[in-house]
Amino acid sequence: MQQNQAKDKKITPAVAKNFTAISGKGVQALIDGKQAFIGNDRLSDDFNMTDDLKIKMTSLQAQAKTVVLVGYDGQIIALIGIQDAPKSSSKAAIRAMQKSGFHTVMLTGDNRLVAQAIADDIGIDEVIADVMPGDKAQHIRKLQEKGAVAFVGDGINDAPALSTATVGIAMGSGSDIAIESGGIVLVKNDLMDVVTSLVLARKTYSRILINLFWAFIYNVIGIPVAAGIFSALGFTLSPELAGLAMALSSITVVLSSLLLNYVRLPKNSETLIGNS
């Protein structure tokens, strides 16, 4: 679309050479022998920027807009404000997790003003912003000092954090490396699926405890009877019945586990957490 508009206005795109990435900031290249660059607000520390543009950048960030800086020949010449509105389900998902006792944290490389505005909109408890790509895993380790951490991510820069977290949850629409690093991969790009995953994890854990309990009780009663300890009281089992009883104990545990396939998850997020 942009190329068609350029052709309509008879604008010939310049040829970019020596294209390189600026880690955690953006990209740069040579155009007509001079350095051109585009990236986030960290570039304002490296290149010249007028006071008017600084004021405009702060204003855009206060509106929860991510600001992209465009520069040429050492001077920042333009700003692009981009706003990515949170999905309608995000607020409900955050609220559901908080009702269940989870502390929610936004860990992002975006500007603090932008991150805080979005966090306030959807109700996130804590914001850790201006994080460089290589530092996310370090922040996860600090959070783990307070307890188990589940991290949700989808980008290349999220891969180390996904691997470091107690539970890494990758969005299916994310990068391949993020998907490979996640312990759980969600098919849809929806935070409500994170809530669903937490509910299923809790139900699975509860089922494990139930199975262990009944297996323990079954064996505490069954083994002494099969060994003939209670034969004086008239309680005995033939070898055939003892073998059948042992097989039935295993079948009972398997059937109990298969019941997880029939768990019905309500669509309402608050009901999801409330029934978990």
N, C-alpha and C positions, 0 to 999 in steps of 0.2 A: 504494500500500500504506500509506504513512504517513498519507494523508488518511483512509483507511478506519479505521485505528487511532484517529485523532483523533475520528472520528465515533462509534466504539464507546465511547470514553471520554467522549463528550459534551464534547469540547474544540473550541471555536470558534477557528480560526486567526485571528490578528490581521492587520489590513491594513497592509502595508508601503508607505511613501511615500518619495519622493526616493531611490530606489535608485541607488547609485553604486558604482563599483569603486575599490578602494584599490590602486594599482599595485604589483604584486609582493607584496601582503599578503593581500588578500581583498575582501570586499564589505561595504557598510553601507547602512542605511536607517533611516527614522524609524518607530517603532511607538509609538502612543499619545503622540506628541510627544517621545519620547526616542530617543536613538541606539542602534540595535542593530547588531552587527557579527559577522562570522564569517570566519575566515581562518587563516593559518599562524602559526607561533610568533613571527614578527616583530612581531605585534600586541602582544606582551608589553612591548615598548619604549614603546608609545604609550598603554597603558591600565593601570589598577591591577590587580595580581594578587597574591593572598595567597601566603605562603611555602609553605603546604601544596600549593597548585596548582603552584607552581614545581617542588617536589620530585617531584610526581606526573608532571609533564610530562617531566622529565629521565628518570624511570624508564621511561616509555612509549617515549621516543626510544631509550633503551639497548636496548630490545627490538625495535628496527628498525621501530617504528610511527610513522607520520606523525601528528603531533598537530594537530588542528583546534581552534582556540580559539573559544568562543562568549561574547559579551559583551553587556551592556546597561547603558546609562546610565553609561558610563565605567568599568565594572567587569567584569573577566572572571569569568564565573559557572560555566563548564563546560568540560570537555575531552573531545574525541572522539578515540580512538586508532584509526587505520586502518592495516591491514597488507596490503600487496600482495605476495604471495609471488612470487619470480621463477619463470619457466617452467622446467620440467625441462631444456629444451634450451639454456637460457642458459649454464649452466656449461660444457657441452660446446662451445658456440660460442666462448666466451671462451678456453677451453683450446686450441682448434684455431687461433685467431688468434695466440695467444702462441707456439705451436709453430712457426708460420710466420715469427716474428720481429716481429710487430706489438706495439707498446706500447699497452695498453688504458687508457682514461681515462673515468671517469664525470663528466660535466659536468651539474650539477643545481641546481635552486633549493631542494631539500630541505635540512633540517637536517643538519649534518655527522655527528652521531651516527648518524642513520638511514641516511644514504648510506654511511658507512663500514661499518656492520653488513651491509648488502646486498652491498657490494663484497667484504668478507671472505668472505661466503657463496659467491659465485660466482667469486671469484678475480680481480677487476679490479685492475690494477697501481696506479692512481693515482686519487684522488678530488678533484674541485674542487666544493665544495658552497657553499650559501648564495649562489648566483649570481642576481642580479637579472635579469629577462627581457631587458632591453636590453644586458646585459653579456656575453652568451654569445658574440657575434661577436668581441668584444675578446679573450676567452680563446682563441678559435680562432686569431686572428692570432698570439698569443703562442706557441701550440703549433706554428704553421707555421714559426716561426723555427728549429725543430729538424728540420723535414722536412715532407713531404706529410701532410695530415690528411684522413681520411674521417670524416664526422660522420653519425650516425644519429639521426633525430628524427621526431616525429609531431605536435607541438603548434603552436599559433599562435606561441608564444614562440620556437620553434625555427627559424622561417623565416629570420631574418637569419643565423643560424649555418649553416644549410644552404646559403645563397647564398655565404657567405664561405669555407667549407671547400673544399679541393682537390676533393673528391668529396662531394656531398650525397646521402645515402641516406634517402628518406622512406618511412615505413610507409604502406601503402595504406589502413589503417584510421584514419589521422590526419586532421588538418584539411585543408581544400582548399588553404589558403595554403601549408601545409607541403609538400603534394604538388606544387604548382606550383613550389616553390623547389628541389625535389630533382632532381639529375641522374639518379638511379636511383630508381624507385618499386617497392617490394616489395609484392606482392599480399597475402601472408600476414604477420601480425604475429609473425614468428618470427626470432630472431637467426641461426638456422642458414641462413636465406636470404642473410644478409650474407656468411657464409662462402662460400656458393655463388656469389654475385656476384663475390667476390674471385678465386675459382678460375676462373670464366669469363673475367674480365678478363685474368688471366695467360695463359690458353690463347689468347685472342684476340691478345694482344700477341706471344706466341710465333709464332702463325700469320702475323702481319704480317711479322715478321723473316724467317721461312722464305720467304715469298713474295718479299720484297725480295731475298733472297740468290739465289734461283733466277732471278729476273728479271734480276738483274745478270749472273750467269754466262751466262745464255742470250744476252743482248745482247752481252756481251764476245766471245763466240765467234761468234755468228750475224752480227753486223753486218760484221766484217772479211771473213767468208766471202762474204756477199752483195755486198760492195763489190769483190770480185775480188782482194783482197790475196794470197790463197793460190792464185791461178790457175796460177802457175808450178809449183806442186806438184801440180796436178791437182784441187784442191778448188774447185769452182765451183757456183753455184746459179743456175738460171734465174730470171727475174723472177716467174714463176708460183710456183715453189717458195719463193722468198724471201717473197712475200706470204702464202703458206700458213703458213710458219714463224712469221711475225709474228702471224698470227691465232691459231695454236696456243699461242703464249706467253701471250696474254691469256686464252684459254680455260683454260689450266692454272692460272693464278692464281685465276680465278673458282671453278673446281672445288675447289681447295685450300681456299678460304674457306668453301665450302658444307659442307665436312666438319665444321665447328663445329656444324652442326645435329645431328650424330650423336654428339656427346660424351656419354658416359654418366657421370653423377656418382654415386659411391657414397653410400649413406645414412650411413655412418659418418663422422663429422666429421674424425677424425684421418686416415682414409684420404683424405678429400677434400683436405686440405692436403698430405699426404705425396705425392700423385700430381700435384700442381699444378706 
